Amino acid sequence: MVKESSKEMITIPETDLVVHPLCLGTNVFGWSADETESHQVLDAYSAHGGNFLDTADVYSQWKPGNQGGESETIIGKWLSKRDRSKIVVATKVSMLNTRPGLSAKNILAACDDSLRRLQTDYIDIYYSHRDETETPMEETLGAYAELVAAGKVRYIAASQHTGARLQQALDISEANGLPSYIGLQDQYNLIYRKPFESEQQPVLAANHLNAMPFYGLARGFLSGKYRPGVKVESVRAEGVAEFYNDKNWAVLDKVREIAQDHSVPVGAISLAWIRSNPQVSTPIASARTVEQLEEIVQVVELSDAELASLSSLSA
């Protein structure tokens, strides 16, 4: 059964943010999707009721000739022609070559850079993109407190933090009256279930928080375009090769079977399994083209038996 996604909006715990059940990843903007293609994807996503965008200052620094910030800039041009209050924008700090780390000085400067590129005066969710131990957490969280007080950031969250480090940050926030991370972003999908399920999910559950996992389609492997012996032309194809084994092909075959039963794209089933986790608000998945967006934006409800079969095969 395909749900009407516009009727299935989600409120992220510990916030007043009401979002679409697919968070659109934008790491391809300025990389494999140019500005025109990116805006077409954003338009299509918006037409489906989509309102949750995930970006970072480092996107897409890795493309030759880029400096970083390209994704934010593309989003900013699109956002400037929309009702800003209806779009939830998440971006991140700490991994851009020219703005590395989580020091207070860097966070404050990087936030202003992101605001300028996004053409907005506030960020809905500001992530610590990657944990680092050089800066005391008190300093990092204190910088976020300044940004929240100034109205530049509404909520903060953690990305690529272990369960232990997330709990440490939450404890420091509570002890010092500082803003607290409202969720976690890390890799989680049918291929990669640990360490999320074993280490991070228990911390989220204990603190009544949720995750917004990235790589929901395992870099495209769970989109259905990959098959044994078939060469796929994609900028991510080389990185996906690590998933080629009998176990993962069996998982993908089951996903295809269930997708056929529901008459939906393969990617929709892969994302449906992630949503079934009670500690997940919404998975993040990206689309380079409108056609790819249409494959992932559908929201499907799977039966207990279907979920169990996928979980068993991927365990």
Number of C-alpha atoms within 10 A of each C-alpha: 12 13 11 13 17 14 10 14 18 15 15 19 16 15 13 11 18 17 23 27 27 30 26 27 22 27 24 20 28 24 21 18 19 16 19 12 17 25 20 18 25 23 15 18 24 14 11 16 20 24 23 24 23 23 25 25 30 26 26 25 20 11 13 8 8 14 16 22 22 27 28 31 22 21 22 19 15 18 19 12 8 11 8 15 9 12 18 19 24 21 25 27 25 23 20 20 12 13 20 14 23 27 21 20 13 17 24 18 12 21 23 15 16 24 19 15 19 26 19 15 13 22 23 20 23 29 25 27 24 17 19 16 9 9 13 14 21 16 14 20 27 19 21 27 20 16 23 19 12 11 12 20 21 19 24 25 22 25 24 19 19 18 19 12 18 22 18 12 23 20 14 17 19 11 9 11 12 20 24 20 23 22 28 28 23 22 23 24 22 23 20 16 15 15 14 22 14 11 13 23 22 15 22 21 13 9 14 13 21 23 29 25 25 23 19 31 27 20 16 20 25 29 23 17 12 18 13 9 7 8 10 13 8 11 11 13 15 10 13 17 11 8 16 14 10 10 14 17 17 14 22 25 16 18 26 21 14 21 19 13 10 17 11 19 21 25 27 25 32 28 27 22 22 23 23 15 14 12 23 21 25 29 26 26 25 25 26 20 18 17 11 15 21 17 16 26 25 21 22 21 17 18 10 9 9 16 17 13 15 20 14 10 15 17 12
